[in-house]
Amino acid sequence: MNLKPLGDRVIVKQDEAEETTASGLYLATEAKEKPQTGIVLAVGEGKMDKDGKLLPMPVKEGDKVLYGKYGGTEVTVDGEDVMILRADDLYAVFA
């Protein structure tokens, strides 16, 4: 993917929706909830603070992250569905 996010934006490949429940029941397509986790594909350079100093990004390519349910923008790039999020929309990095 040749897409470089600007500023404090991050491009995330969403994890796939679960096909079954924890007890093994299959879910209908309409019942599948989109996951709020994914893998970071690309990271912007960061944003400037009020003094003009570049703040480092809290994530790097390859990190698995948890993000807000209604954060970001879904786009399709080179046939792949991805999310573009601000660093502030990321809640956690999986260790």
N, CA, C and O atoms as a CHARMM CRD file, in Angstrom:
* protein
*
  380
    1    1 MET  N      0.85200  -1.17200   0.00000 PROA 1      0.00000
    2    1 MET  CA     0.00000   0.00000   0.00000 PROA 1      0.00000
    3    1 MET  C      0.89600   1.23200   0.00000 PROA 1      0.00000
    4    1 MET  O      1.76200   1.37700   0.86300 PROA 1      0.00000
    5    2 ASN  N      0.69100   2.10100  -0.95000 PROA 2      0.00000
    6    2 ASN  CA     1.47800   3.32300  -1.05200 PROA 2      0.00000
    7    2 ASN  C      0.66700   4.50400  -0.55600 PROA 2      0.00000
    8    2 ASN  O      0.26600   5.36800  -1.33600 PROA 2      0.00000
    9    3 LEU  N      0.43100   4.53400   0.73100 PROA 3      0.00000
   10    3 LEU  CA    -0.34600   5.60900   1.32800 PROA 3      0.00000
   11    3 LEU  C      0.36900   6.04300   2.59100 PROA 3      0.00000
   12    3 LEU  O      0.57300   5.23400   3.49600 PROA 3      0.00000
   13    4 LYS  N      0.75100   7.30500   2.66700 PROA 4      0.00000
   14    4 LYS  CA     1.45500   7.84000   3.83100 PROA 4      0.00000
   15    4 LYS  C      0.52700   8.81400   4.53300 PROA 4      0.00000
   16    4 LYS  O      0.17800   9.84700   3.96200 PROA 4      0.00000
   17    5 PRO  N      0.11900   8.50700   5.76400 PROA 5      0.00000
   18    5 PRO  CA    -0.76300   9.42600   6.48300 PROA 5      0.00000
   19    5 PRO  C     -0.05200  10.72200   6.85500 PROA 5      0.00000
   20    5 PRO  O      1.16600  10.74700   7.03200 PROA 5      0.00000
   21    6 LEU  N     -0.81400  11.78000   6.97000 PROA 6      0.00000
   22    6 LEU  CA    -0.27500  13.08500   7.32100 PROA 6      0.00000
   23    6 LEU  C     -0.49900  13.37400   8.80000 PROA 6      0.00000
   24    6 LEU  O     -1.44400  12.87000   9.40600 PROA 6      0.00000
   25    7 GLY  N      0.37600  14.18400   9.36800 PROA 7      0.00000
   26    7 GLY  CA     0.22100  14.62300  10.74900 PROA 7      0.00000
   27    7 GLY  C      0.18500  13.47000  11.72800 PROA 7      0.00000
   28    7 GLY  O      1.02700  12.57200  11.68900 PROA 7      0.00000
   29    8 ASP  N     -0.81000  13.50800  12.61300 PROA 8      0.00000
   30    8 ASP  CA    -0.90800  12.48100  13.65300 PROA 8      0.00000
   31    8 ASP  C     -1.90900  11.38200  13.28000 PROA 8      0.00000
   32    8 ASP  O     -2.54200  10.78900  14.15300 PROA 8      0.00000
   33    9 ARG  N     -2.04400  11.12000  11.99000 PROA 9      0.00000
   34    9 ARG  CA    -2.97700  10.08500  11.54000 PROA 9      0.00000
   35    9 ARG  C     -2.28200   8.74100  11.40200 PROA 9      0.00000
   36    9 ARG  O     -1.07500   8.65800  11.17400 PROA 9      0.00000
   37   10 VAL  N     -3.08200   7.69100  11.54700 PROA 10     0.00000
   38   10 VAL  CA    -2.60300   6.31800  11.50400 PROA 10     0.00000
   39   10 VAL  C     -3.52500   5.52800  10.58500 PROA 10     0.00000
   40   10 VAL  O     -4.74000   5.71800  10.62600 PROA 10     0.00000
   41   11 ILE  N     -2.96800   4.64400   9.75400 PROA 11     0.00000
   42   11 ILE  CA    -3.77900   3.76800   8.91300 PROA 11     0.00000
   43   11 ILE  C     -3.77100   2.38400   9.54900 PROA 11     0.00000
   44   11 ILE  O     -2.71500   1.80900   9.81600 PROA 11     0.00000
   45   12 VAL  N     -4.98500   1.85700   9.78900 PROA 12     0.00000
   46   12 VAL  CA    -5.15100   0.58500  10.49400 PROA 12     0.00000
   47   12 VAL  C     -5.94900  -0.38100   9.63100 PROA 12     0.00000
   48   12 VAL  O     -6.97900  -0.01000   9.06700 PROA 12     0.00000
   49   13 LYS  N     -5.47900  -1.61300   9.52800 PROA 13     0.00000
   50   13 LYS  CA    -6.23100  -2.70800   8.88200 PROA 13     0.00000
   51   13 LYS  C     -7.07500  -3.34400   9.97000 PROA 13     0.00000
   52   13 LYS  O     -6.55000  -3.93700  10.91200 PROA 13     0.00000
   53   14 GLN  N     -8.39800  -3.21500   9.83400 PROA 14     0.00000
   54   14 GLN  CA    -9.31900  -3.76000  10.82500 PROA 14     0.00000
   55   14 GLN  C     -9.23800  -5.27000  10.88900 PROA 14     0.00000
   56   14 GLN  O     -9.09100  -5.93700   9.86500 PROA 14     0.00000
   57   15 ASP  N     -9.33600  -5.81100  12.10600 PROA 15     0.00000
   58   15 ASP  CA    -9.44400  -7.25400  12.25700 PROA 15     0.00000
   59   15 ASP  C    -10.78300  -7.70600  11.68500 PROA 15     0.00000
   60   15 ASP  O    -11.72800  -6.92100  11.62200 PROA 15     0.00000
   61   16 GLU  N    -10.86700  -8.96200  11.27000 PROA 16     0.00000
   62   16 GLU  CA   -12.09200  -9.51900  10.70100 PROA 16     0.00000
   63   16 GLU  C    -13.16100  -9.68900  11.78000 PROA 16     0.00000
   64   16 GLU  O    -12.84300  -9.95800  12.93900 PROA 16     0.00000
   65   17 ALA  N    -14.42500  -9.53200  11.39500 PROA 17     0.00000
   66   17 ALA  CA   -15.54500  -9.73700  12.31800 PROA 17     0.00000
   67   17 ALA  C    -15.64900 -11.21700  12.66300 PROA 17     0.00000
   68   17 ALA  O    -15.37000 -12.08400  11.83500 PROA 17     0.00000
   69   18 GLU  N    -16.05100 -11.48700  13.88600 PROA 18     0.00000
   70   18 GLU  CA   -16.20400 -12.86200  14.34500 PROA 18     0.00000
   71   18 GLU  C    -17.35900 -13.54000  13.60800 PROA 18     0.00000
   72   18 GLU  O    -18.41200 -12.93800  13.40000 PROA 18     0.00000
   73   19 GLU  N    -17.15100 -14.79200  13.21900 PROA 19     0.00000
   74   19 GLU  CA   -18.17400 -15.57800  12.53300 PROA 19     0.00000
   75   19 GLU  C    -19.09200 -16.30100  13.51100 PROA 19     0.00000
   76   19 GLU  O    -20.24800 -16.59100  13.20000 PROA 19     0.00000
   77   20 THR  N    -18.55500 -16.59200  14.71100 PROA 20     0.00000
   78   20 THR  CA   -19.32800 -17.32800  15.71600 PROA 20     0.00000
   79   20 THR  C    -19.22100 -16.63400  17.06300 PROA 20     0.00000
   80   20 THR  O    -18.32200 -15.82500  17.29100 PROA 20     0.00000
   81   21 THR  N    -20.14500 -16.96100  17.94800 PROA 21     0.00000
   82   21 THR  CA   -20.09400 -16.44900  19.31200 PROA 21     0.00000
   83   21 THR  C    -19.12700 -17.30300  20.11700 PROA 21     0.00000
   84   21 THR  O    -18.62600 -18.31200  19.62100 PROA 21     0.00000
   85   22 ALA  N    -18.86300 -16.90700  21.34700 PROA 22     0.00000
   86   22 ALA  CA   -17.96800 -17.66900  22.21900 PROA 22     0.00000
   87   22 ALA  C    -18.49600 -19.07900  22.46800 PROA 22     0.00000
   88   22 ALA  O    -17.71500 -20.00200  22.70000 PROA 22     0.00000
   89   23 SER  N    -19.83100 -19.25200  22.42200 PROA 23     0.00000
   90   23 SER  CA   -20.42400 -20.56800  22.66400 PROA 23     0.00000
   91   23 SER  C    -20.53700 -21.39800  21.38900 PROA 23     0.00000
   92   23 SER  O    -21.01500 -22.53200  21.43300 PROA 23     0.00000
   93   24 GLY  N    -20.09800 -20.84000  20.23400 PROA 24     0.00000
   94   24 GLY  CA   -20.07600 -21.61000  18.99700 PROA 24     0.00000
   95   24 GLY  C    -21.24100 -21.37300  18.05200 PROA 24     0.00000
   96   24 GLY  O    -21.31900 -22.02200  17.00900 PROA 24     0.00000
   97   25 LEU  N    -22.15300 -20.45800  18.38800 PROA 25     0.00000
   98   25 LEU  CA   -23.28400 -20.16100  17.50300 PROA 25     0.00000
   99   25 LEU  C    -22.81200 -19.28800  16.34500 PROA 25     0.00000
  100   25 LEU  O    -22.03000 -18.35800  16.53900 PROA 25     0.00000
  101   26 TYR  N    -23.28800 -19.58900  15.14800 PROA 26     0.00000
  102   26 TYR  CA   -22.93600 -18.78800  13.97200 PROA 26     0.00000
  103   26 TYR  C    -23.74700 -17.51100  13.94600 PROA 26     0.00000
  104   26 TYR  O    -24.93500 -17.51400  14.26600 PROA 26     0.00000
  105   27 LEU  N    -23.10100 -16.41300  13.56300 PROA 27     0.00000
  106   27 LEU  CA   -23.75900 -15.11200  13.50500 PROA 27     0.00000
  107   27 LEU  C    -24.20400 -14.79800  12.08200 PROA 27     0.00000
  108   27 LEU  O    -23.49700 -15.09100  11.11800 PROA 27     0.00000
  109   28 ALA  N    -25.37900 -14.20100  11.96700 PROA 28     0.00000
  110   28 ALA  CA   -25.84400 -13.71200  10.66600 PROA 28     0.00000
  111   28 ALA  C    -24.99100 -12.51000  10.27900 PROA 28     0.00000
  112   28 ALA  O    -24.45900 -11.81800  11.14700 PROA 28     0.00000
  113   29 THR  N    -24.86000 -12.26400   8.99200 PROA 29     0.00000
  114   29 THR  CA   -24.02900 -11.16600   8.51000 PROA 29     0.00000
  115   29 THR  C    -24.42800  -9.83800   9.14700 PROA 29     0.00000
  116   29 THR  O    -23.56200  -9.03600   9.49900 PROA 29     0.00000
  117   30 GLU  N    -25.72600  -9.60000   9.29900 PROA 30     0.00000
  118   30 GLU  CA   -26.20500  -8.34500   9.87100 PROA 30     0.00000
  119   30 GLU  C    -25.87800  -8.23500  11.35700 PROA 30     0.00000
  120   30 GLU  O    -25.79100  -7.12500  11.88200 PROA 30     0.00000
  121   31 ALA  N    -25.69500  -9.35700  12.04100 PROA 31     0.00000
  122   31 ALA  CA   -25.45100  -9.35400  13.47500 PROA 31     0.00000
  123   31 ALA  C    -23.97500  -9.18700  13.82300 PROA 31     0.00000
  124   31 ALA  O    -23.63300  -8.95700  14.98300 PROA 31     0.00000
  125   32 LYS  N    -23.11100  -9.30000  12.83500 PROA 32     0.00000
  126   32 LYS  CA   -21.68300  -9.18900  13.11200 PROA 32     0.00000
  127   32 LYS  C    -21.32200  -7.74200  13.40600 PROA 32     0.00000
  128   32 LYS  O    -21.60200  -6.84000  12.61700 PROA 32     0.00000
  129   33 GLU  N    -20.70400  -7.54500  14.54000 PROA 33     0.00000
  130   33 GLU  CA   -20.26000  -6.21100  14.90500 PROA 33     0.00000
  131   33 GLU  C    -18.82600  -6.02000  14.43300 PROA 33     0.00000
  132   33 GLU  O    -17.98800  -6.90800  14.59000 PROA 33     0.00000
  133   34 LYS  N    -18.55000  -4.86300  13.85900 PROA 34     0.00000
  134   34 LYS  CA   -17.19700  -4.60400  13.38100 PROA 34     0.00000
  135   34 LYS  C    -16.26100  -4.53900  14.58200 PROA 34     0.00000
  136   34 LYS  O    -16.58700  -3.92700  15.59900 PROA 34     0.00000
  137   35 PRO  N    -15.11000  -5.16600  14.46000 PROA 35     0.00000
  138   35 PRO  CA   -14.16500  -5.14100  15.57200 PROA 35     0.00000
  139   35 PRO  C    -13.56500  -3.75300  15.75400 PROA 35     0.00000
  140   35 PRO  O    -13.55800  -2.94100  14.82900 PROA 35     0.00000
  141   36 GLN  N    -13.07100  -3.49700  16.93800 PROA 36     0.00000
  142   36 GLN  CA   -12.43500  -2.22500  17.24400 PROA 36     0.00000
  143   36 GLN  C    -10.93700  -2.43300  17.45100 PROA 36     0.00000
  144   36 GLN  O    -10.28800  -1.68500  18.18200 PROA 36     0.00000
  145   37 THR  N    -10.40700  -3.45300  16.80100 PROA 37     0.00000
  146   37 THR  CA    -8.98100  -3.74700  16.87900 PROA 37     0.00000
  147   37 THR  C     -8.43000  -3.90300  15.47200 PROA 37     0.00000
  148   37 THR  O     -9.16600  -4.18800  14.52700 PROA 37     0.00000
  149   38 GLY  N     -7.13200  -3.71400  15.35200 PROA 38     0.00000
  150   38 GLY  CA    -6.49700  -3.87900  14.04900 PROA 38     0.00000
  151   38 GLY  C     -4.99600  -3.70500  14.14800 PROA 38     0.00000
  152   38 GLY  O     -4.44000  -3.46200  15.21900 PROA 38     0.00000
  153   39 ILE  N     -4.35100  -3.83900  12.98200 PROA 39     0.00000
  154   39 ILE  CA    -2.90400  -3.72300  12.87400 PROA 39     0.00000
  155   39 ILE  C     -2.55000  -2.40700  12.17600 PROA 39     0.00000
  156   39 ILE  O     -3.13900  -2.06900  11.14900 PROA 39     0.00000
  157   40 VAL  N     -1.60400  -1.67700  12.72800 PROA 40     0.00000
  158   40 VAL  CA    -1.16500  -0.41100  12.15100 PROA 40     0.00000
  159   40 VAL  C     -0.34700  -0.69400  10.88800 PROA 40     0.00000
  160   40 VAL  O      0.65800  -1.40300  10.93000 PROA 40     0.00000
  161   41 LEU  N     -0.79700  -0.12600   9.76500 PROA 41     0.00000
  162   41 LEU  CA    -0.10100  -0.29100   8.49000 PROA 41     0.00000
  163   41 LEU  C      0.85300   0.86200   8.19000 PROA 41     0.00000
  164   41 LEU  O      1.90600   0.66000   7.58500 PROA 41     0.00000
  165   42 ALA  N      0.48300   2.07200   8.61200 PROA 42     0.00000
  166   42 ALA  CA     1.31000   3.24600   8.33800 PROA 42     0.00000
  167   42 ALA  C      1.05200   4.31000   9.39700 PROA 42     0.00000
  168   42 ALA  O     -0.03600   4.38400   9.96800 PROA 42     0.00000
  169   43 VAL  N      2.06600   5.13000   9.65200 PROA 43     0.00000
  170   43 VAL  CA     1.99700   6.14600  10.70700 PROA 43     0.00000
  171   43 VAL  C      2.48900   7.46600  10.14700 PROA 43     0.00000
  172   43 VAL  O      3.49100   7.51100   9.43300 PROA 43     0.00000
  173   44 GLY  N      1.77900   8.55000  10.47200 PROA 44     0.00000
  174   44 GLY  CA     2.21900   9.88900  10.07700 PROA 44     0.00000
  175   44 GLY  C      3.41700  10.32800  10.89900 PROA 44     0.00000
  176   44 GLY  O      3.89000   9.59800  11.77000 PROA 44     0.00000
  177   45 GLU  N      3.90500  11.53300  10.61100 PROA 45     0.00000
  178   45 GLU  CA     5.11000  12.02700  11.28000 PROA 45     0.00000
  179   45 GLU  C      4.84200  12.56600  12.67500 PROA 45     0.00000
  180   45 GLU  O      5.78900  12.78100  13.43100 PROA 45     0.00000
  181   46 GLY  N      3.59300  12.78900  13.03900 PROA 46     0.00000
  182   46 GLY  CA     3.24400  13.35300  14.34300 PROA 46     0.00000
  183   46 GLY  C      2.66100  14.73600  14.17600 PROA 46     0.00000
  184   46 GLY  O      2.49600  15.22000  13.05600 PROA 46     0.00000
  185   47 LYS  N      2.34700  15.37500  15.29800 PROA 47     0.00000
  186   47 LYS  CA     1.81200  16.73800  15.21600 PROA 47     0.00000
  187   47 LYS  C      2.66700  17.67300  16.05100 PROA 47     0.00000
  188   47 LYS  O      3.41600  17.25000  16.93100 PROA 47     0.00000
  189   48 MET  N      2.53400  18.93400  15.75400 PROA 48     0.00000
  190   48 MET  CA     3.31100  19.95500  16.44800 PROA 48     0.00000
  191   48 MET  C      2.57100  20.41600  17.70200 PROA 48     0.00000
  192   48 MET  O      1.34700  20.55000  17.70000 PROA 48     0.00000
  193   49 ASP  N      3.32900  20.65600  18.77100 PROA 49     0.00000
  194   49 ASP  CA     2.71500  21.23100  19.95700 PROA 49     0.00000
  195   49 ASP  C      2.64900  22.74400  19.78700 PROA 49     0.00000
  196   49 ASP  O      3.02900  23.26300  18.73700 PROA 49     0.00000
  197   50 LYS  N      2.18100  23.44600  20.78800 PROA 50     0.00000
  198   50 LYS  CA     2.00200  24.89800  20.66500 PROA 50     0.00000
  199   50 LYS  C      3.31100  25.65600  20.50000 PROA 50     0.00000
  200   50 LYS  O      3.31600  26.80200  20.05000 PROA 50     0.00000
  201   51 ASP  N      4.44500  25.00600  20.87100 PROA 51     0.00000
  202   51 ASP  CA     5.75900  25.63800  20.73100 PROA 51     0.00000
  203   51 ASP  C      6.46400  25.25800  19.43500 PROA 51     0.00000
  204   51 ASP  O      7.60700  25.65700  19.21100 PROA 51     0.00000
  205   52 GLY  N      5.78200  24.48000  18.56900 PROA 52     0.00000
  206   52 GLY  CA     6.36800  24.09000  17.29900 PROA 52     0.00000
  207   52 GLY  C      7.24500  22.84400  17.37300 PROA 52     0.00000
  208   52 GLY  O      7.95000  22.51700  16.41800 PROA 52     0.00000
  209   53 LYS  N      7.20100  22.15600  18.50400 PROA 53     0.00000
  210   53 LYS  CA     7.98800  20.93700  18.68200 PROA 53     0.00000
  211   53 LYS  C      7.17300  19.73600  18.19500 PROA 53     0.00000
  212   53 LYS  O      5.99400  19.60600  18.52400 PROA 53     0.00000
  213   54 LEU  N      7.81000  18.85800  17.40800 PROA 54     0.00000
  214   54 LEU  CA     7.12400  17.68100  16.87800 PROA 54     0.00000
  215   54 LEU  C      6.94100  16.63900  17.98100 PROA 54     0.00000
  216   54 LEU  O      7.91300  16.18600  18.58400 PROA 54     0.00000
  217   55 LEU  N      5.70100  16.26900  18.23600 PROA 55     0.00000
  218   55 LEU  CA     5.39700  15.25200  19.25100 PROA 55     0.00000
  219   55 LEU  C      5.50000  13.87200  18.61400 PROA 55     0.00000
  220   55 LEU  O      4.96800  13.66100  17.52400 PROA 55     0.00000
  221   56 PRO  N      6.16900  12.93200  19.26600 PROA 56     0.00000
  222   56 PRO  CA     6.32700  11.59500  18.68400 PROA 56     0.00000
  223   56 PRO  C      5.00100  10.84100  18.65600 PROA 56     0.00000
  224   56 PRO  O      4.12200  11.08000  19.48500 PROA 56     0.00000
  225   57 MET  N      4.86900   9.93600  17.70000 PROA 57     0.00000
  226   57 MET  CA     3.67000   9.11100  17.58900 PROA 57     0.00000
  227   57 MET  C      3.71600   8.00100  18.63900 PROA 57     0.00000
  228   57 MET  O      4.78600   7.46300  18.92400 PROA 57     0.00000
  229   58 PRO  N      2.55400   7.65300  19.21800 PROA 58     0.00000
  230   58 PRO  CA     2.52700   6.63700  20.27400 PROA 58     0.00000
  231   58 PRO  C      2.55300   5.20300  19.74300 PROA 58     0.00000
  232   58 PRO  O      2.65100   4.26100  20.53000 PROA 58     0.00000
  233   59 VAL  N      2.46600   5.02100  18.41700 PROA 59     0.00000
  234   59 VAL  CA     2.44100   3.68000  17.82200 PROA 59     0.00000
  235   59 VAL  C      3.40100   3.62500  16.64200 PROA 59     0.00000
  236   59 VAL  O      3.87600   4.64900  16.15100 PROA 59     0.00000
  237   60 LYS  N      3.67500   2.39500  16.19900 PROA 60     0.00000
  238   60 LYS  CA     4.52500   2.19600  15.02100 PROA 60     0.00000
  239   60 LYS  C      3.87600   1.14900  14.12700 PROA 60     0.00000
  240   60 LYS  O      2.93900   0.46800  14.54400 PROA 60     0.00000
  241   61 GLU  N      4.36500   1.02100  12.91600 PROA 61     0.00000
  242   61 GLU  CA     3.84200   0.02000  11.99400 PROA 61     0.00000
  243   61 GLU  C      3.96300  -1.36900  12.62600 PROA 61     0.00000
  244   61 GLU  O      4.98300  -1.70300  13.22800 PROA 61     0.00000
  245   62 GLY  N      2.90300  -2.17100  12.47900 PROA 62     0.00000
  246   62 GLY  CA     2.90500  -3.52500  13.01200 PROA 62     0.00000
  247   62 GLY  C      2.26700  -3.65600  14.38200 PROA 62     0.00000
  248   62 GLY  O      1.97400  -4.77200  14.81200 PROA 62     0.00000
  249   63 ASP  N      2.04100  -2.53400  15.09300 PROA 63     0.00000
  250   63 ASP  CA     1.39000  -2.60000  16.40500 PROA 63     0.00000
  251   63 ASP  C     -0.07100  -3.02100  16.25900 PROA 63     0.00000
  252   63 ASP  O     -0.74400  -2.62900  15.30700 PROA 63     0.00000
  253   64 LYS  N     -0.55500  -3.82200  17.20800 PROA 64     0.00000
  254   64 LYS  CA    -1.98400  -4.16200  17.26600 PROA 64     0.00000
  255   64 LYS  C     -2.61500  -3.17100  18.23600 PROA 64     0.00000
  256   64 LYS  O     -2.15700  -3.02300  19.36900 PROA 64     0.00000
  257   65 VAL  N     -3.67900  -2.48700  17.78200 PROA 65     0.00000
  258   65 VAL  CA    -4.26700  -1.41000  18.56900 PROA 65     0.00000
  259   65 VAL  C     -5.76500  -1.60800  18.79600 PROA 65     0.00000
  260   65 VAL  O     -6.43500  -2.34700  18.07500 PROA 65     0.00000
  261   66 LEU  N     -6.26000  -0.92400  19.82000 PROA 66     0.00000
  262   66 LEU  CA    -7.67600  -0.84400  20.14300 PROA 66     0.00000
  263   66 LEU  C     -8.07700   0.60500  19.91100 PROA 66     0.00000
  264   66 LEU  O     -7.39600   1.51600  20.38100 PROA 66     0.00000
  265   67 TYR  N     -9.17800   0.83300  19.18900 PROA 67     0.00000
  266   67 TYR  CA    -9.58300   2.19900  18.87200 PROA 67     0.00000
  267   67 TYR  C    -11.07300   2.38800  19.12100 PROA 67     0.00000
  268   67 TYR  O    -11.80300   1.42100  19.33500 PROA 67     0.00000
  269   68 GLY  N    -11.51800   3.63700  19.09200 PROA 68     0.00000
  270   68 GLY  CA   -12.90100   3.97900  19.37100 PROA 68     0.00000
  271   68 GLY  C    -13.86000   3.45900  18.31300 PROA 68     0.00000
  272   68 GLY  O    -13.53500   3.40200  17.12700 PROA 68     0.00000
  273   69 LYS  N    -15.03200   3.08700  18.76000 PROA 69     0.00000
  274   69 LYS  CA   -16.04800   2.50400  17.88600 PROA 69     0.00000
  275   69 LYS  C    -16.45800   3.45500  16.76500 PROA 69     0.00000
  276   69 LYS  O    -16.69000   3.02100  15.63700 PROA 69     0.00000
  277   70 TYR  N    -16.54800   4.73200  17.06700 PROA 70     0.00000
  278   70 TYR  CA   -17.01300   5.69100  16.07100 PROA 70     0.00000
  279   70 TYR  C    -15.90400   6.61300  15.58200 PROA 70     0.00000
  280   70 TYR  O    -16.18100   7.62000  14.93000 PROA 70     0.00000
  281   71 GLY  N    -14.66800   6.28600  15.88500 PROA 71     0.00000
  282   71 GLY  CA   -13.54200   7.10900  15.45600 PROA 71     0.00000
  283   71 GLY  C    -13.10300   6.75000  14.04600 PROA 71     0.00000
  284   71 GLY  O    -13.36200   5.64800  13.56200 PROA 71     0.00000
  285   72 GLY  N    -12.44700   7.67500  13.40800 PROA 72     0.00000
  286   72 GLY  CA   -11.82500   7.39400  12.12600 PROA 72     0.00000
  287   72 GLY  C    -12.75400   7.40500  10.93100 PROA 72     0.00000
  288   72 GLY  O    -13.95600   7.64800  11.03700 PROA 72     0.00000
  289   73 THR  N    -12.14300   7.13000   9.78900 PROA 73     0.00000
  290   73 THR  CA   -12.84300   7.10100   8.50700 PROA 73     0.00000
  291   73 THR  C    -12.47700   5.81900   7.78500 PROA 73     0.00000
  292   73 THR  O    -11.29800   5.49300   7.65200 PROA 73     0.00000
  293   74 GLU  N    -13.48400   5.08800   7.31600 PROA 74     0.00000
  294   74 GLU  CA   -13.23900   3.87000   6.54200 PROA 74     0.00000
  295   74 GLU  C    -13.04000   4.24000   5.08400 PROA 74     0.00000
  296   74 GLU  O    -13.84100   4.97700   4.50800 PROA 74     0.00000
  297   75 VAL  N    -11.96400   3.72600   4.48500 PROA 75     0.00000
  298   75 VAL  CA   -11.69000   3.95900   3.07000 PROA 75     0.00000
  299   75 VAL  C    -11.19600   2.66300   2.43700 PROA 75     0.00000
  300   75 VAL  O    -10.76100   1.74600   3.13300 PROA 75     0.00000
  301   76 THR  N    -11.26800   2.59800   1.10700 PROA 76     0.00000
  302   76 THR  CA   -10.73000   1.46100   0.37100 PROA 76     0.00000
  303   76 THR  C     -9.55400   1.96000  -0.45500 PROA 76     0.00000
  304   76 THR  O     -9.69200   2.88500  -1.25600 PROA 76     0.00000
  305   77 VAL  N     -8.38800   1.33600  -0.25000 PROA 77     0.00000
  306   77 VAL  CA    -7.16900   1.71300  -0.95700 PROA 77     0.00000
  307   77 VAL  C     -6.58600   0.45300  -1.58400 PROA 77     0.00000
  308   77 VAL  O     -6.30500  -0.52000  -0.88600 PROA 77     0.00000
  309   78 ASP  N     -6.40800   0.47200  -2.88800 PROA 78     0.00000
  310   78 ASP  CA    -5.87300  -0.68900  -3.61100 PROA 78     0.00000
  311   78 ASP  C     -6.69300  -1.94200  -3.31800 PROA 78     0.00000
  312   78 ASP  O     -6.13900  -3.03300  -3.18500 PROA 78     0.00000
  313   79 GLY  N     -8.02700  -1.78600  -3.21700 PROA 79     0.00000
  314   79 GLY  CA    -8.91100  -2.91600  -2.97300 PROA 79     0.00000
  315   79 GLY  C     -8.93600  -3.40600  -1.54100 PROA 79     0.00000
  316   79 GLY  O     -9.56000  -4.42700  -1.25200 PROA 79     0.00000
  317   80 GLU  N     -8.27100  -2.70100  -0.63600 PROA 80     0.00000
  318   80 GLU  CA    -8.20000  -3.11200   0.76600 PROA 80     0.00000
  319   80 GLU  C     -8.93000  -2.08600   1.62900 PROA 80     0.00000
  320   80 GLU  O     -8.68600  -0.88500   1.50900 PROA 80     0.00000
  321   81 ASP  N     -9.83600  -2.56400   2.50900 PROA 81     0.00000
  322   81 ASP  CA   -10.54900  -1.67100   3.41900 PROA 81     0.00000
  323   81 ASP  C     -9.66900  -1.36900   4.62600 PROA 81     0.00000
  324   81 ASP  O     -9.17200  -2.27900   5.28900 PROA 81     0.00000
  325   82 VAL  N     -9.48300  -0.08300   4.90500 PROA 82     0.00000
  326   82 VAL  CA    -8.66000   0.34100   6.03900 PROA 82     0.00000
  327   82 VAL  C     -9.36400   1.47500   6.76700 PROA 82     0.00000
  328   82 VAL  O    -10.31300   2.06800   6.25300 PROA 82     0.00000
  329   83 MET  N     -8.88400   1.76700   7.97600 PROA 83     0.00000
  330   83 MET  CA    -9.37500   2.89100   8.77300 PROA 83     0.00000
  331   83 MET  C     -8.25900   3.92900   8.85600 PROA 83     0.00000
  332   83 MET  O     -7.09000   3.58500   9.03000 PROA 83     0.00000
  333   84 ILE  N     -8.63400   5.20700   8.72800 PROA 84     0.00000
  334   84 ILE  CA    -7.69800   6.28800   8.98000 PROA 84     0.00000
  335   84 ILE  C     -8.16000   6.95500  10.26900 PROA 84     0.00000
  336   84 ILE  O     -9.27400   7.47100  10.35700 PROA 84     0.00000
  337   85 LEU  N     -7.27900   6.93200  11.26900 PROA 85     0.00000
  338   85 LEU  CA    -7.60300   7.43700  12.59500 PROA 85     0.00000
  339   85 LEU  C     -6.57000   8.46200  13.04400 PROA 85     0.00000
  340   85 LEU  O     -5.42500   8.43300  12.59400 PROA 85     0.00000
  341   86 ARG  N     -6.96900   9.35300  13.91900 PROA 86     0.00000
  342   86 ARG  CA    -6.00500  10.23000  14.58200 PROA 86     0.00000
  343   86 ARG  C     -5.40500   9.44700  15.74700 PROA 86     0.00000
  344   86 ARG  O     -6.04300   8.54000  16.28100 PROA 86     0.00000
  345   87 ALA  N     -4.20900   9.78800  16.13200 PROA 87     0.00000
  346   87 ALA  CA    -3.55400   9.11500  17.25600 PROA 87     0.00000
  347   87 ALA  C     -4.41200   9.21800  18.51400 PROA 87     0.00000
  348   87 ALA  O     -4.40900   8.30300  19.33700 PROA 87     0.00000
  349   88 ASP  N     -5.14600  10.31800  18.67400 PROA 88     0.00000
  350   88 ASP  CA    -6.01500  10.49800  19.84800 PROA 88     0.00000
  351   88 ASP  C     -7.18200   9.51500  19.87400 PROA 88     0.00000
  352   88 ASP  O     -7.76700   9.28600  20.93200 PROA 88     0.00000
  353   89 ASP  N     -7.53100   8.92600  18.72000 PROA 89     0.00000
  354   89 ASP  CA    -8.62600   7.96300  18.65600 PROA 89     0.00000
  355   89 ASP  C     -8.18600   6.55400  19.05600 PROA 89     0.00000
  356   89 ASP  O     -9.01800   5.65600  19.19300 PROA 89     0.00000
  357   90 LEU  N     -6.88600   6.36400  19.24200 PROA 90     0.00000
  358   90 LEU  CA    -6.36700   5.06300  19.66900 PROA 90     0.00000
  359   90 LEU  C     -6.41300   4.99400  21.18700 PROA 90     0.00000
  360   90 LEU  O     -5.97600   5.91700  21.87500 PROA 90     0.00000
  361   91 TYR  N     -6.94700   3.88600  21.70700 PROA 91     0.00000
  362   91 TYR  CA    -7.10100   3.73700  23.15200 PROA 91     0.00000
  363   91 TYR  C     -5.96500   2.94000  23.78900 PROA 91     0.00000
  364   91 TYR  O     -5.57700   3.22000  24.92300 PROA 91     0.00000
  365   92 ALA  N     -5.42800   1.94800  23.07100 PROA 92     0.00000
  366   92 ALA  CA    -4.42000   1.09000  23.67500 PROA 92     0.00000
  367   92 ALA  C     -3.63100   0.35700  22.59900 PROA 92     0.00000
  368   92 ALA  O     -4.08900   0.19100  21.46800 PROA 92     0.00000
  369   93 VAL  N     -2.43300  -0.07600  22.98000 PROA 93     0.00000
  370   93 VAL  CA    -1.60400  -0.93700  22.15100 PROA 93     0.00000
  371   93 VAL  C     -1.49700  -2.26200  22.88900 PROA 93     0.00000
  372   93 VAL  O     -1.17600  -2.28700  24.07700 PROA 93     0.00000
  373   94 PHE  N     -1.76900  -3.37800  22.18300 PROA 94     0.00000
  374   94 PHE  CA    -1.66300  -4.68900  22.80600 PROA 94     0.00000
  375   94 PHE  C     -0.19200  -5.01400  23.02200 PROA 94     0.00000
  376   94 PHE  O      0.63800  -4.81300  22.13500 PROA 94     0.00000
  377   95 ALA  N      0.11800  -5.51500  24.20200 PROA 95     0.00000
  378   95 ALA  CA     1.51400  -5.87600  24.53900 PROA 95     0.00000
  379   95 ALA  C      1.84300  -7.26500  24.07100 PROA 95     0.00000
  380   95 ALA  O      2.96400  -7.73300  24.26600 PROA 95     0.00000
